[in-house]
Amino acid sequence: MNAVAGVSLKLEPGRVLGLVGESGCGKSLTAQSILRLGEYQGVEKSSGDIRLDDKSLFEISDKALRTVRGGRIAMVFQEPMTALNPVFSIGSQIAEVISLHLNLDRQQACQRASDLLRDVGMQDAEQILKQYPDALSGGMRQRVLIAMAMAADPDYIIADEPTTALDVSVQKRIISLLLDLQKKRNLGLLLVTHDFGLVAEMCDDVAVMYAGQIVESGPVMDIFNRPAHPYTKALMGCRPEVSTAGKALPVISGQVPPPGHWPAGCHFAQRCPLAKDNCSAPVAADAWQDGEHISRCLHVGESV
Amino acid sequence: MSMLKVNGLNKAFSAGGMFKAIGKDKRAVIDTSFDLMAGETLAIVGESGSGKSTTARLAMRLLPSDSGSISWAGEDVTTLSGRGLRNLRSHIQMVFQDPYASLNPRMKIWESVAEGLRVHRPDLSKQQRREKVAETLQQCGLDDSGMDRYPHQFSGGQRQRIGIARALIVEPKVLVLDEPVSALDVSVQAQVLNLLKDIQQSRNLAYLFISHDLSVVSHIADRVSVMFAGRVVEQGRAADIFENPAHPYTRALLDARPISHPNERGKSEPVLAIGEGMSDSGCAYQPRCPFKKDSCADFDGALNAQGCACLYPLPHQQ
């Protein structure tokens, strides 16, 4: 079964790319595949390539791949409650990452671990290093996970829904922490999210996914000012924050087709108000183009 | 007309079992009052652990309160039991957050939805129950062909519709909705919010809507109660609270909302919390409050005439 089809992304140092979509669209799978995660769980590449500095991640040795994971490209996961091991102290979990990637002795590693915790805004770092995950709140755990991701000074970070499990006020602080670190260290950040608010807040570029495909991508201002794909338009329109209180929210009729039941042509055609006969044949990713803003749609700009 | 009125509710949870000796009581809900009118939506907002779900459970008599009173349509129901309490339950029904966890995976959809009827309408035959289920499912936007299927055959949005149908089947006057859309995708969330609005109008239902999502609340609520550390810190008409928050915590919550367009970046200086945690004495918000003064340490936390529990409420903006 194909879960993701023909997805191309380019992540550059110093830029934040948002990968947006609803559950089941394949955004997390795409993000994890970048590090070739999930291959023991049966995720298999049927075609395509992943290149880091022009080198294919499919051609390098397993050992080299391990230095890429966490060393060059690090990951921050969604669930701060389950991403930390409950039976090891915070210090030993951060030190593990450091000892895997950096050639430091025990004391230097401890020093680096507490520096990292200070970088993510935890002042009593020495105290926290000795604690176990259950003693920390959700926001603090997420800071620890960000510190772990930064441990080996990576060039790229993949953050999969990093704030979804947190309260709004905590979310705001984690966002500014991530943006701060990203700017200071000139990181390339891939932000996987379902939340257009986060995209508005953080991203330079956006790619919108629907049913395993990227349907639209481009600079963030273009996407918000002139969304091209009917799905992007509809998805942005049904947010309660842009609606009038008391009025019915606009909705997208029908349901997302599950993997294995995708139509041969445009995946959105069955739900699309603009669909015509030519939508039943496959549509190119850049069927519509305006500078860097591209859309997988043959009828951009047409009205119903 | 007042449907559900609670006055001065208190609830503390004690550390039980082997930790009882060293444990401290946790005061989950303190002096909480609200009055829910027929046909309106009252939202309770606040961060996790603020006591919003506990308040709803107390009001529904799912949990016993330590003190305070609850009245239903003018009648005191604080100590109701047996048949009277069962009767009350047919008027107040609940919709839960997680549509995956709240349906029994081994029961067919129609059996799950009909459960309330078996208790509250024992006079109906099986055939009559099935008809009523089909009719209620249709009102919730599901066709009756799914009645004999199991929960795993439905999507999250469909399951939430089933959850709503299950609450509606006994024809309640009040629905308590505990984060009913926070597990759903935005496009599905919009459908479910529209459905809730339609049902409310056609049945003149009152909603007690518990949520942490202020965008959803501003869309659906008529009135809002903001809870912090077990207390209501501000309450009033939704439009007033969203435009002119008086309590620093309300303001911080509103300012923490994600922006809706990238051109709003850096436009306003948010009034965010300056610290973490909460205080056990005086105003609970002290450790986070950027405007705190010495007298806040002695504040009793009562709401003022404007519905704000703060000695130094924020000035009214135009």
Interface residues (C-beta under 8 A of the other chain):
Chain A: E22 S23 S137 D167 V168 S169 Q171 K172 R173 H194 D195 F196 G197 L198 V199 A200 E201 C203 V220 M221 F224 A234 L235 C238 R239 P240 E241 V242 S243 A245 G246 A248 L249 P250 V251 I252 Q255
Chain B: E47 S48 S155 G156 G157 D185 V186 S187 V188 Q189 A190 Q191 L193 N194 K197 H212 D213 L214 S215 V216 S218 H219 I220 A238 A239 A252 L253 D255 A256 R257 P258 I259 S260 H261 P262 N263 E264 R265 P270 L272 A273 E276
